[in-house]
Amino acid sequence: MVALLTVVTIFAKNTGRAVRCIRWTAVRQCSLATCAYKLRHEQMHPLWQTPVEAPGGNRQSPINIHLRDSIFDPTLQPLSIRYDARTCRQIWNNGYSFLVEYDDSTNKSRICGGPLVDHYRLSQFHFHWGENNLWGSEHTVDSKVYPAELHLVHWNAAKYTKFEEAIMENNGLAVLAVFLKVGKRHEGLQKLVDALPAVRHKDSVVEFTNFDPTCMLPTCPDYWTYEGSLTTPPLTESVSWIIKKRPIEVSHDQLAVFRSLLFTSADEQEQKSMVNNFRPQQPLMNRTVRSSFSPFLGKITSSEVESVPLGRRSKQ
Ligand SMILES: [Zn+2]
């Protein structure tokens, strides 16, 4: 039996002011899988509770990756990733997630190879997560969802002069995504977790230096790639997505610190926990998801994609 109280804060467009309402969901019986699917969608962030205008609209993100429909592309190169911890600058709670921001005035932290023709500079990384361990990731694999997802955001420094320019353009961004699952404490992540209480409220910024995000990348080189969009406004269709096949492990306690952050600023009377900051999934449309690995050479098992099945979604 599940009883649920949802406190929804709706942000008036461009004003930053919030209107608060309370919604009750009926007490009912459910199986874990179907209930998790329904609950996840009921808990959607206010940003996604009304339609958001998307430019173009035929290559939006995130998506569900159907293993059966993804195409092995033997021409895909290995990723070349080089990050310099000295380019790490600060953490910013932007009211939707926390961003770890990097100095992107040089090519010291960059990604190339894989599906990318050019080199792309690291601008920031952030996460999306749920209010519990049953959901939180934006992408899913055969409808299996992870409790959180890391996005490392890079921009094309070969074609464009700054992030703000690249974000609007084709081949402007490359986002490297890594799923998080609950397991062992992640030692590399702990330095960041320890810094998070200092950015609990929206708009807070704290200096954060000497952090190499390489520690958060799984060693397995396998990935999927597809052409998509940003998953937050302006939702521009400028992103080459690279999604690592293997998740990394973090502890429940580490994710609990993510969930202790707030969507709200210190001067707001009603405080709201920063959870469920993921966008609903979008239709695949006329796109192909390519994989750097052959499913026949190393079949993905359900334990590798280990998470909670959410039941059937609409076909994408
Ligand atoms: Zn993201």
Residues whose N, C-alpha, C, O or C-beta is under 5 A from the ligand:
A	BS01	ZN	H151
